[in-house]
Amino acid sequence: MAELAMADRDYAPPRARGFSREYAVERGRDARAAGRVVERPASRAASGNAGGASRRADGGPRPAAAIASALLAIAALVGAAAIALPRTEVRALTVSGAVTIGERELYAWSGLSPSEHWFSVDREAVAACLSAHPRVAAVTVEARFPDTVAVSVVERRPIAVVYARGESGRTEAHCVDSEGVVFAPASMYEGSSALPVLSGVEIRGLSYGLRLGYPFSELLSSLAEVAEASPALVSAISELRVVSKPGLPAELLLYPTDYRVPVRMRPVLNAGLLKSMMLVLDVVEGEGLSPGIRELDLRTDTFVYRTKEAVSG
């Protein structure tokens, strides 16, 4: 067993002990003489070390180098941020589409802080703040790198005026748009005196941004459509008075600008109906009948006029 154990071990011959260099030279010379090359096998430890060195040479992980590279990258980012951050502070609010609202006023309504930066601008929040302005009908917000917020505004347009007590305590005319929003004093808009007066509504404690509900919203929306198609028809209207009684549908009394006879109709307008109304009023006025007529009724397909004593058709 001792011999077998010894045979399994990789021991050098006795003559190689203490003379490894000379033995290696002699062994190599003997091998060349015999026509073959003998390579000394490397030990397992040496082989493993060589493999590790090879892996590191081939791009294997080097913890120290990786940490150093990461630190350099972080330092570069911090330096770039220190240079770029001041340049991203919002310095301008550009406005397009506004007519009566200035940039300073819109900036005050925007909700932007004095130290706001481009990358922290919440466009939806800014748009919501600007939409709360009574004279703003629609708005879009764009953040433009590096330091600008661009705002596009669509202002409300007056389609009629409504009288109510203002902050001064006096009854004054105020503008209302096609959505039924009371948004500004009529004195702000040139030509507002030629707009129809909306009556039949009582407003207490007026604040701009107040929205009139049904049936005023539908009436004003239809009035805006008529104004878009035939502006002359709107200028022929002096007053739109909404009449409502408990348990009955709302009705409209329209007072023409150039005629003395009011017209009763449903509280929704269209250009065809208004043109027919003008033709009938021309006939009534031309025949000299207007002094005896209390009102013209256009609520149905049949034109009816009520005299001050009876009803005719």
Buried (B, 14 or more C-beta within 10 A) or exposed (E): EEEEEEEEEEEEEEEBEEEEEEBEEEBBEEEEEEEEEEEEEEEEEEEEEEEEEEEEEEEEEEEEEEEEEEEEEEEEEEEEEEEEEEEBEBEEBEBEBBEEBEEEBBBEBBBBEEEBBBEEBBEEEBBEBBEEBBBBBEBBBEBEEBBBBBBBBEBBBBBBBBBBEBEEEEEBBBBBBBBBBBBBBBEEBEEBEEBBBBBBBEBEEBEBEBEBEEBBBBBBBBBBBBBEEBEEBBBBBBBBBBEEEEEEEBBBBBBBEEBEBBBBBBBBBEBEBBEEBBEBBEEBBEEEBBEBBBBBBBBEEEBBBBEEEEEEE
